[in-house]
């Protein structure tokens, strides 16, 4: 048996009036996810009580690791993805390029700044900001990192949680507050009239944490696995747990990402002797943060056609039976443009089953199995317990 998790980040949502009370997932054409839903389906709680509903926490759980035991922060996972070494007293921060106007968070992604422009601005920050022990590292698009050597941790707010809100009530509140605010203020001065990408007129620091440690996936589940994603967070989770990371060109984390390259890489790994592939798509989450109903429907339909549909089609090319799971990590409701912690719908289907259809949605999956502890989901998938 081979195993494939197809995860549409933030794909779950709330009913929307303009969709006649349906969620984007209910409204969209999801004929391939509907086939997966003809197997086993239900709801899974991916975010433990008391934890922030971030993609870091939720995907850690889906991958089979208890966030309450292993989570140290989002940015340290992204640092692992870039092979940035963190000492025991170093703190990593996620560094978004953002657009702030009159004290309002207008755009947490600075208009989805292209990676080459982002890299150029990171170089400017490294040259222009004279703070001891501060290092900036480019990531993908607006998703960059800052490392504070021998620093203190803090209490910060994700910028996507405060879209169109005043930033002052959400500035850092912990031990490093003064240092972080000084860095952000100075960066805003440097970026104010930049000619590289005008929408990137500020940075926002968040997702702080120290170096994590997690057991290898092979040691836990006796399966050789791989991680496929455009975003550093997921690559970091994969590296930290010893999963193979294929090199794929054209990954953007948005609607224009290389969907074909992702699903091809998953099956190449499975055909070459791998047991398990985790394929993550970010576009469904990004469009939720944008509050754009039509774009989220488009993202869901692209995921359904180019990832789920191709997985069903390509399953016949394997010599082994393939078990496919489809789920989001958390909801990203259009109405509030940020994550929530409620359980998400999942469906699991095996390739030798009949290709019947049974609607996959938040509503339909509520009648199925309920998994209280999200980190046990993968064990149930792999071993049927």
C-alpha positions as a Markdown table, in Angstrom:
| # | Residue | x | y | z |
|---|---|---|---|---|
| 1 | Unk | 0.0 | 0.0 | 0.0 |
| 2 | Unk | 1.1 | 3.5 | -0.8 |
| 3 | Unk | -0.2 | 6.7 | 0.9 |
| 4 | Unk | -0.9 | 10.2 | -0.3 |
| 5 | Unk | -2.1 | 13.2 | 1.7 |
| 6 | Unk | -3.5 | 16.0 | -0.4 |
| 7 | Unk | -3.9 | 19.1 | 1.7 |
| 8 | Unk | -5.6 | 22.3 | 0.6 |
| 9 | Unk | -4.4 | 24.9 | 3.1 |
| 10 | Unk | -7.3 | 26.9 | 4.6 |
| 11 | Unk | -9.8 | 25.3 | 2.1 |
| 12 | Unk | -12.6 | 25.0 | 4.7 |
| 13 | Unk | -14.8 | 28.0 | 5.2 |
| 14 | Unk | -18.2 | 29.3 | 6.5 |
| 15 | Unk | -21.5 | 29.6 | 4.6 |
| 16 | Unk | -21.6 | 32.7 | 2.4 |
| 17 | Unk | -24.8 | 34.6 | 1.5 |
| 18 | Unk | -23.8 | 35.3 | -2.1 |
| 19 | Unk | -23.3 | 31.5 | -2.5 |
| 20 | Unk | -26.8 | 30.9 | -1.4 |
| 21 | Unk | -25.6 | 29.8 | 2.1 |
| 22 | Unk | -23.0 | 27.4 | 0.8 |
| 23 | Unk | -19.3 | 27.4 | 1.6 |
| 24 | Unk | -16.8 | 27.8 | -1.3 |
| 25 | Unk | -16.1 | 24.1 | -0.9 |
| 26 | Unk | -19.8 | 23.2 | -1.3 |
| 27 | Unk | -20.3 | 25.6 | -4.2 |
| 28 | Unk | -17.2 | 24.7 | -6.2 |
| 29 | Unk | -17.0 | 21.9 | -8.8 |
| 30 | Unk | -15.2 | 19.3 | -6.8 |
| 31 | Unk | -16.0 | 16.1 | -8.7 |
| 32 | Unk | -12.7 | 14.5 | -7.8 |
| 33 | Unk | -12.8 | 15.3 | -4.1 |
| 34 | Unk | -16.3 | 13.9 | -4.3 |
| 35 | Unk | -14.9 | 10.6 | -5.4 |
| 36 | Unk | -12.5 | 10.6 | -2.4 |
| 37 | Unk | -15.5 | 11.3 | -0.2 |
| 38 | Unk | -17.2 | 8.1 | -1.3 |
| 39 | Unk | -14.7 | 6.3 | 0.9 |
| 40 | Unk | -14.4 | 7.2 | 4.6 |
| 41 | Unk | -15.1 | 10.7 | 5.7 |
| 42 | Unk | -15.5 | 12.8 | 8.8 |
| 43 | Unk | -14.1 | 15.7 | 10.8 |
| 44 | Unk | -10.7 | 16.1 | 12.4 |
| 45 | Unk | -9.6 | 18.6 | 15.1 |
| 46 | Unk | -6.2 | 19.7 | 13.9 |
| 47 | Unk | -5.7 | 22.6 | 16.4 |
| 48 | Unk | -5.4 | 21.6 | 20.1 |
| 49 | Unk | -7.4 | 23.7 | 22.6 |
| 50 | Unk | -5.5 | 26.8 | 23.6 |
| 51 | Unk | -3.2 | 26.9 | 20.5 |
| 52 | Unk | -3.3 | 29.5 | 17.7 |
| 53 | Unk | -4.9 | 28.0 | 14.5 |
| 54 | Unk | -1.8 | 28.5 | 12.4 |
| 55 | Unk | -0.8 | 26.4 | 9.4 |
| 56 | Unk | 2.3 | 25.4 | 11.5 |
| 57 | Unk | 0.3 | 23.9 | 14.4 |
| 58 | Unk | -2.3 | 22.3 | 12.1 |
| 59 | Unk | 0.0 | 20.7 | 9.6 |
| 60 | Unk | 2.3 | 19.5 | 12.4 |
| 61 | Unk | -0.8 | 17.6 | 13.7 |
| 62 | Unk | -1.8 | 16.3 | 10.4 |
| 63 | Unk | 1.8 | 15.0 | 9.9 |
| 64 | Unk | 1.4 | 13.0 | 13.1 |
| 65 | Unk | 3.1 | 15.1 | 15.7 |
| 66 | Unk | 1.4 | 16.5 | 18.8 |
| 67 | Unk | 1.9 | 20.3 | 18.6 |
| 68 | Unk | 1.6 | 20.6 | 22.4 |
| 69 | Unk | 4.7 | 18.5 | 22.6 |
| 70 | Unk | 6.8 | 19.6 | 19.6 |
| 71 | Unk | 5.8 | 23.2 | 18.6 |
| 72 | Unk | 8.3 | 26.0 | 19.4 |
| 73 | Unk | 7.1 | 28.6 | 16.8 |
| 74 | Unk | 6.5 | 29.1 | 13.1 |
| 75 | Unk | 9.7 | 31.0 | 12.1 |
| 76 | Unk | 12.1 | 28.3 | 13.5 |
| 77 | Unk | 10.5 | 25.7 | 11.2 |
| 78 | Unk | 11.0 | 28.1 | 8.2 |
| 79 | Unk | 14.6 | 28.6 | 9.4 |
| 80 | Unk | 15.1 | 24.8 | 9.1 |
| 81 | Unk | 13.8 | 24.9 | 5.5 |
| 82 | Unk | 16.6 | 27.4 | 4.6 |
| 83 | Unk | 19.3 | 25.5 | 6.6 |
| 84 | Unk | 19.7 | 28.6 | 8.9 |
| 85 | Unk | 21.4 | 27.4 | 12.1 |
| 86 | Unk | 19.9 | 28.6 | 15.3 |
| 87 | Unk | 21.9 | 28.6 | 18.5 |
| 88 | Unk | 20.1 | 27.8 | 21.8 |
| 89 | Unk | 19.6 | 31.5 | 22.6 |
| 90 | Unk | 18.7 | 32.6 | 19.1 |
| 91 | Unk | 15.2 | 33.6 | 18.1 |
| 92 | Unk | 13.8 | 33.4 | 14.6 |
| 93 | Unk | 10.9 | 35.7 | 13.5 |
| 94 | Unk | 8.8 | 35.5 | 10.4 |
| 95 | Unk | 9.3 | 38.8 | 8.5 |
| 96 | Unk | 6.5 | 39.7 | 6.1 |
| 97 | Unk | 6.8 | 42.5 | 3.6 |
| 98 | Unk | 3.5 | 44.3 | 4.2 |
| 99 | Unk | 1.6 | 47.5 | 3.1 |
| 100 | Unk | 0.7 | 49.8 | 5.9 |
| 101 | Unk | -1.3 | 53.0 | 5.3 |
| 102 | Unk | -2.1 | 55.5 | 8.0 |
| 103 | Unk | -1.5 | 52.9 | 10.7 |
| 104 | Unk | -3.8 | 50.3 | 9.0 |
| 105 | Unk | -2.7 | 46.9 | 7.8 |
| 106 | Unk | -3.8 | 47.2 | 4.2 |
| 107 | Unk | -2.0 | 44.2 | 2.7 |
| 108 | Unk | -0.2 | 41.4 | 4.7 |
| 109 | Unk | 1.5 | 40.2 | 1.5 |
| 110 | Unk | 2.6 | 43.6 | 0.0 |
| 111 | Unk | 0.6 | 42.7 | -3.2 |
| 112 | Unk | 2.1 | 39.3 | -3.3 |
| 113 | Unk | 5.6 | 40.7 | -4.0 |
| 114 | Unk | 7.6 | 38.6 | -6.5 |
| 115 | Unk | 10.4 | 36.5 | -4.9 |
| 116 | Unk | 13.1 | 38.4 | -6.9 |
| 117 | Unk | 11.8 | 41.8 | -5.7 |
| 118 | Unk | 11.6 | 40.5 | -2.1 |
| 119 | Unk | 15.1 | 39.2 | -2.2 |
| 120 | Unk | 16.3 | 42.6 | -3.4 |
| 121 | Unk | 14.5 | 44.4 | -0.5 |
| 122 | Unk | 16.0 | 41.9 | 2.0 |
| 123 | Unk | 19.4 | 42.8 | 0.8 |
| 124 | Unk | 18.6 | 46.5 | 1.3 |
| 125 | Unk | 17.5 | 45.8 | 4.9 |
| 126 | Unk | 20.6 | 43.9 | 5.7 |
| 127 | Unk | 22.8 | 46.8 | 4.4 |
| 128 | Unk | 20.7 | 49.6 | 5.9 |
| 129 | Unk | 19.6 | 48.5 | 9.3 |
| 130 | Unk | 22.4 | 48.7 | 11.9 |
| 131 | Unk | 21.1 | 46.6 | 14.8 |
| 132 | Unk | 23.6 | 44.2 | 16.5 |
| 133 | Unk | 22.8 | 40.5 | 16.1 |
| 134 | Unk | 20.0 | 41.0 | 13.4 |
| 135 | Unk | 20.0 | 39.0 | 10.2 |
| 136 | Unk | 17.4 | 39.0 | 7.4 |
| 137 | Unk | 16.9 | 36.1 | 5.1 |
| 138 | Unk | 14.8 | 36.0 | 1.8 |
| 139 | Unk | 12.1 | 33.4 | 1.5 |
| 140 | Unk | 9.2 | 33.0 | -1.0 |
| 141 | Unk | 7.4 | 36.2 | -2.0 |
| 142 | Unk | 6.4 | 38.2 | 1.1 |
| 143 | Unk | 7.4 | 35.3 | 3.5 |
| 144 | Unk | 10.9 | 36.1 | 4.8 |
| 145 | Unk | 12.8 | 35.6 | 8.0 |
| 146 | Unk | 14.7 | 37.6 | 10.6 |
| 147 | Unk | 17.0 | 36.0 | 13.2 |
| 148 | Unk | 17.8 | 37.8 | 16.5 |
| 149 | Unk | 21.0 | 36.3 | 17.8 |
| 150 | Unk | 21.0 | 35.9 | 21.6 |
| 151 | Unk | 17.6 | 37.5 | 21.6 |
| 152 | Unk | 14.5 | 37.3 | 23.7 |
| 153 | Unk | 11.1 | 35.9 | 22.7 |
| 154 | Unk | 8.0 | 37.9 | 22.4 |
| 155 | Unk | 4.2 | 37.8 | 22.0 |
| 156 | Unk | 3.3 | 38.8 | 18.4 |
| 157 | Unk | 0.3 | 38.8 | 16.1 |
| 158 | Unk | 0.2 | 37.4 | 12.5 |
| 159 | Unk | -0.4 | 40.2 | 10.0 |
| 160 | Unk | -3.1 | 38.2 | 8.2 |
| 161 | Unk | -5.1 | 38.3 | 11.5 |
| 162 | Unk | -5.3 | 42.1 | 11.3 |
| 163 | Unk | -6.2 | 42.9 | 7.7 |
| 164 | Unk | -7.8 | 46.4 | 7.4 |
| 165 | Unk | -7.2 | 47.0 | 11.2 |
| 166 | Unk | -5.1 | 49.4 | 13.1 |
| 167 | Unk | -1.7 | 48.0 | 13.8 |
| 168 | Unk | -1.0 | 49.7 | 17.2 |
| 169 | Unk | -3.0 | 47.4 | 19.4 |
| 170 | Unk | -1.3 | 44.4 | 17.8 |
| 171 | Unk | 2.4 | 45.5 | 18.1 |
| 172 | Unk | 4.7 | 43.1 | 20.0 |
| 173 | Unk | 3.9 | 42.9 | 23.7 |
| 174 | Unk | 6.7 | 40.7 | 25.2 |
| 175 | Unk | 10.3 | 41.0 | 26.4 |
| 176 | Unk | 11.6 | 42.0 | 23.0 |
| 177 | Unk | 8.9 | 44.6 | 22.3 |
| 178 | Unk | 11.1 | 47.7 | 22.2 |
| 179 | Unk | 13.7 | 46.0 | 20.0 |
| 180 | Unk | 11.2 | 44.7 | 17.5 |
| 181 | Unk | 9.2 | 47.9 | 17.3 |
| 182 | Unk | 12.5 | 49.8 | 16.7 |
| 183 | Unk | 13.4 | 47.4 | 13.9 |
| 184 | Unk | 10.0 | 47.7 | 12.2 |
| 185 | Unk | 10.0 | 51.5 | 12.5 |
| 186 | Unk | 13.5 | 51.7 | 11.0 |
| 187 | Unk | 12.6 | 49.3 | 8.2 |
| 188 | Unk | 9.5 | 51.4 | 7.4 |
| 189 | Unk | 11.7 | 54.4 | 7.1 |
| 190 | Unk | 14.1 | 52.6 | 4.7 |
| 191 | Unk | 11.3 | 51.1 | 2.6 |
| 192 | Unk | 9.0 | 54.1 | 2.5 |
| 193 | Unk | 10.0 | 55.4 | -1.0 |
| 194 | Unk | 11.7 | 52.3 | -2.3 |
| 195 | Unk | 11.8 | 51.9 | -6.1 |
| 196 | Unk | 11.9 | 48.1 | -6.1 |
| 197 | Unk | 8.3 | 47.3 | -5.0 |
| 198 | Unk | 6.3 | 50.2 | -3.8 |
| 199 | Unk | 3.6 | 48.2 | -2.1 |
| 200 | Unk | 6.2 | 46.8 | 0.3 |
| 201 | Unk | 6.5 | 49.8 | 2.5 |
| 202 | Unk | 7.0 | 48.0 | 5.8 |
| 203 | Unk | 7.8 | 44.8 | 7.5 |
| 204 | Unk | 5.9 | 42.9 | 10.2 |
| 205 | Unk | 7.7 | 40.5 | 12.6 |
| 206 | Unk | 5.8 | 37.5 | 14.1 |
| 207 | Unk | 5.8 | 33.7 | 14.5 |
| 208 | Unk | 8.8 | 33.8 | 16.9 |
| 209 | Unk | 10.5 | 30.8 | 18.4 |
| 210 | Unk | 13.7 | 28.9 | 19.2 |
| 211 | Unk | 15.2 | 25.9 | 17.5 |
| 212 | Unk | 12.8 | 22.9 | 17.4 |
| 213 | Unk | 13.5 | 19.2 | 17.7 |
| 214 | Unk | 11.3 | 16.4 | 16.4 |
| 215 | Unk | 11.7 | 12.6 | 15.8 |
| 216 | Unk | 12.1 | 11.4 | 12.3 |
| 217 | Unk | 9.0 | 10.3 | 10.4 |
| 218 | Unk | 10.6 | 7.0 | 9.4 |
| 219 | Unk | 11.4 | 6.2 | 13.1 |
| 220 | Unk | 7.8 | 6.9 | 14.1 |
| 221 | Unk | 5.9 | 5.2 | 11.3 |
| 222 | Unk | 8.4 | 3.0 | 9.5 |
| 223 | Unk | 7.5 | 4.7 | 6.2 |
| 224 | Unk | 9.8 | 6.5 | 3.7 |
| 225 | Unk | 8.1 | 9.9 | 3.0 |
| 226 | Unk | 8.4 | 13.1 | 1.1 |
| 227 | Unk | 7.1 | 16.6 | 1.5 |
| 228 | Unk | 5.9 | 18.7 | -1.4 |
| 229 | Unk | 5.1 | 22.4 | -0.9 |
| 230 | Unk | 5.9 | 25.9 | -2.1 |
| 231 | Unk | 6.2 | 27.4 | 1.4 |
| 232 | Unk | 9.2 | 27.3 | 3.7 |
| 233 | Unk | 7.1 | 26.3 | 6.7 |
| 234 | Unk | 6.1 | 23.0 | 5.2 |
| 235 | Unk | 9.6 | 22.4 | 3.8 |
| 236 | Unk | 11.0 | 23.0 | 7.3 |
| 237 | Unk | 8.6 | 20.5 | 8.8 |
| 238 | Unk | 9.6 | 18.0 | 6.1 |
| 239 | Unk | 13.4 | 18.5 | 6.7 |
| 240 | Unk | 13.0 | 18.4 | 10.5 |
| 241 | Unk | 11.2 | 15.0 | 10.3 |
| 242 | Unk | 13.6 | 13.6 | 7.7 |
| 243 | Unk | 11.2 | 13.6 | 4.7 |
| 244 | Unk | 12.6 | 13.8 | 1.2 |
| 245 | Unk | 12.1 | 17.3 | -0.4 |
| 246 | Unk | 11.9 | 17.1 | -4.2 |
| 247 | Unk | 13.2 | 20.1 | -6.2 |
| 248 | Unk | 10.3 | 21.5 | -8.3 |
| 249 | Unk | 10.5 | 24.6 | -10.4 |
| 250 | Unk | 7.8 | 27.3 | -10.5 |
| 251 | Unk | 6.3 | 26.9 | -7.0 |
| 252 | Unk | 4.8 | 30.2 | -6.0 |
| 253 | Unk | 2.2 | 29.4 | -3.2 |
| 254 | Unk | -0.5 | 31.0 | -5.3 |
| 255 | Unk | -2.9 | 30.3 | -8.2 |
| 256 | Unk | -0.1 | 30.3 | -10.7 |
| 257 | Unk | 2.0 | 27.6 | -8.9 |
| 258 | Unk | 3.3 | 24.6 | -10.7 |
| 259 | Unk | 0.4 | 22.1 | -9.9 |
| 260 | Unk | 1.6 | 19.6 | -12.5 |
| 261 | Unk | 5.1 | 19.6 | -11.1 |
| 262 | Unk | 3.8 | 18.9 | -7.7 |
| 263 | Unk | 1.7 | 15.8 | -8.5 |
| 264 | Unk | 4.3 | 14.5 | -10.9 |
| 265 | Unk | 7.0 | 14.7 | -8.1 |
| 266 | Unk | 4.7 | 12.9 | -5.7 |
| 267 | Unk | 4.2 | 9.9 | -8.0 |
| 268 | Unk | 7.8 | 9.8 | -9.1 |
| 269 | Unk | 8.7 | 9.4 | -5.4 |
| 270 | Unk | 6.0 | 6.7 | -4.8 |
| 271 | Unk | 7.1 | 4.8 | -7.9 |
| 272 | Unk | 10.8 | 4.9 | -6.9 |
| 273 | Unk | 10.2 | 3.1 | -3.7 |
| 274 | Unk | 8.7 | 5.7 | -1.4 |
| 275 | Unk | 5.8 | 4.9 | 0.8 |
| 276 | Unk | 4.1 | 8.2 | 1.6 |
| 277 | Unk | 3.8 | 11.7 | 0.1 |
| 278 | Unk | 2.4 | 14.8 | 1.7 |
| 279 | Unk | 1.4 | 17.3 | -1.0 |
| 280 | Unk | 0.5 | 20.8 | 0.3 |
| 281 | Unk | -1.2 | 23.6 | -1.7 |
| 282 | Unk | -1.2 | 27.1 | -0.4 |
| 283 | Unk | -3.4 | 29.0 | -2.9 |
| 284 | Unk | -6.6 | 27.9 | -1.2 |
| 285 | Unk | -5.4 | 29.7 | 2.0 |
| 286 | Unk | -4.1 | 32.8 | 0.3 |
| 287 | Unk | -7.4 | 33.5 | -1.5 |
| 288 | Unk | -9.2 | 33.1 | 1.9 |
| 289 | Unk | -6.9 | 35.7 | 3.4 |
| 290 | Unk | -7.7 | 38.0 | 0.5 |
| 291 | Unk | -11.4 | 37.7 | 1.2 |
| 292 | Unk | -12.0 | 37.0 | -2.5 |
| 293 | Unk | -14.8 | 34.4 | -2.9 |
| 294 | Unk | -14.4 | 33.9 | -6.6 |
| 295 | Unk | -10.6 | 33.4 | -6.3 |
| 296 | Unk | -11.1 | 30.9 | -3.5 |
| 297 | Unk | -13.5 | 28.9 | -5.6 |
| 298 | Unk | -11.0 | 29.0 | -8.4 |
| 299 | Unk | -8.2 | 27.8 | -6.1 |
| 300 | Unk | -10.4 | 24.9 | -4.8 |
| 301 | Unk | -11.3 | 23.9 | -8.4 |
| 302 | Unk | -7.7 | 24.0 | -9.5 |
| 303 | Unk | -6.7 | 21.8 | -6.5 |
| 304 | Unk | -9.5 | 19.4 | -7.3 |
| 305 | Unk | -8.7 | 19.2 | -11.0 |
| 306 | Unk | -4.9 | 19.4 | -11.1 |
| 307 | Unk | -4.0 | 17.7 | -7.9 |
| 308 | Unk | -6.8 | 15.4 | -6.7 |
| 309 | Unk | -8.0 | 14.5 | -10.2 |
| 310 | Unk | -4.6 | 13.7 | -11.4 |
| 311 | Unk | -3.9 | 11.6 | -8.3 |
| 312 | Unk | -6.9 | 9.5 | -9.0 |
| 313 | Unk | -5.9 | 9.1 | -12.6 |
| 314 | Unk | -2.3 | 8.4 | -11.9 |
| 315 | Unk | -3.1 | 5.8 | -9.2 |
| 316 | Unk | -3.4 | 3.1 | -11.8 |
| 317 | Unk | 0.2 | 3.7 | -12.8 |
| 318 | Unk | 1.4 | 2.3 | -9.4 |
| 319 | Unk | 1.9 | -1.4 | -8.8 |
| 320 | Unk | 0.5 | -1.0 | -5.3 |
| 321 | Unk | -2.9 | 0.1 | -4.0 |
| 322 | Unk | -2.9 | 3.8 | -3.2 |
| 323 | Unk | -4.7 | 5.3 | -0.2 |
| 324 | Unk | -5.5 | 9.0 | -0.8 |
| 325 | Unk | -6.6 | 11.5 | 2.0 |
| 326 | Unk | -8.0 | 14.9 | 1.2 |
| 327 | Unk | -8.4 | 17.6 | 3.9 |
| 328 | Unk | -7.6 | 21.2 | 4.8 |
| 329 | Unk | -5.4 | 22.1 | 7.8 |
| 330 | Unk | -7.8 | 24.7 | 9.2 |
| 331 | Unk | -10.6 | 26.9 | 7.9 |
| 332 | Unk | -9.7 | 30.4 | 6.5 |
| 333 | Unk | -13.2 | 32.0 | 6.2 |
| 334 | Unk | -13.7 | 34.6 | 3.6 |
| 335 | Unk | -15.8 | 36.7 | 6.1 |
| 336 | Unk | -12.9 | 37.3 | 8.5 |
| 337 | Unk | -9.9 | 36.7 | 6.2 |
| 338 | Unk | -8.0 | 34.7 | 8.8 |
| 339 | Unk | -7.7 | 31.2 | 10.4 |
| 340 | Unk | -10.1 | 29.6 | 12.8 |
| 341 | Unk | -9.7 | 26.5 | 15.0 |
| 342 | Unk | -12.8 | 24.5 | 14.3 |
| 343 | Unk | -12.5 | 20.9 | 13.0 |
| 344 | Unk | -12.0 | 20.4 | 9.3 |
| 345 | Unk | -13.6 | 17.8 | 6.9 |
| 346 | Unk | -11.5 | 14.9 | 5.7 |
| 347 | Unk | -12.0 | 12.0 | 3.3 |
| 348 | Unk | -10.0 | 8.9 | 2.6 |
| 349 | Unk | -10.3 | 6.6 | -0.4 |
| 350 | Unk | -8.3 | 3.7 | -1.8 |
| 351 | Unk | -7.6 | 3.3 | -5.5 |
| 352 | Unk | -9.1 | -0.2 | -5.9 |
| 353 | Unk | -12.5 | 1.1 | -4.7 |
| 354 | Unk | -15.2 | 2.0 | -7.2 |
| 355 | Unk | -15.1 | 5.6 | -8.4 |
| 356 | Unk | -18.4 | 6.6 | -6.9 |
| 357 | Unk | -19.3 | 10.2 | -5.8 |
| 358 | Unk | -20.4 | 11.5 | -2.4 |
| 359 | Unk | -20.2 | 15.3 | -1.9 |
| 360 | Unk | -17.1 | 16.4 | 0.0 |
| 361 | Unk | -17.8 | 19.5 | 2.1 |
| 362 | Unk | -17.9 | 20.7 | 5.7 |
| 363 | Unk | -21.6 | 19.9 | 5.9 |
| 364 | Unk | -21.5 | 16.4 | 4.5 |
| 365 | Unk | -18.5 | 15.3 | 6.5 |
| 366 | Unk | -20.1 | 16.2 | 9.8 |
| 367 | Unk | -22.1 | 13.0 | 9.6 |
| 368 | Unk | -18.9 | 10.9 | 9.5 |
| 369 | Unk | -16.1 | 9.9 | 12.0 |
| 370 | Unk | -14.9 | 12.5 | 14.4 |
| 371 | Unk | -11.2 | 12.5 | 15.3 |
| 372 | Unk | -10.6 | 14.5 | 18.5 |
| 373 | Unk | -6.7 | 14.5 | 18.4 |
| 374 | Unk | -5.6 | 15.6 | 15.0 |
| 375 | Unk | -2.1 | 14.1 | 15.4 |
| 376 | Unk | -3.7 | 10.6 | 15.4 |
| 377 | Unk | -5.2 | 11.1 | 12.0 |
| 378 | Unk | -2.2 | 9.8 | 10.1 |
| 379 | Unk | -1.8 | 6.8 | 12.3 |
| 380 | Unk | -5.4 | 5.9 | 11.5 |
| 381 | Unk | -4.7 | 6.4 | 7.8 |
| 382 | Unk | -1.5 | 4.4 | 7.7 |
| 383 | Unk | -2.5 | 1.5 | 10.0 |
| 384 | Unk | -6.3 | 1.6 | 10.1 |
| 385 | Unk | -6.5 | 2.0 | 13.8 |
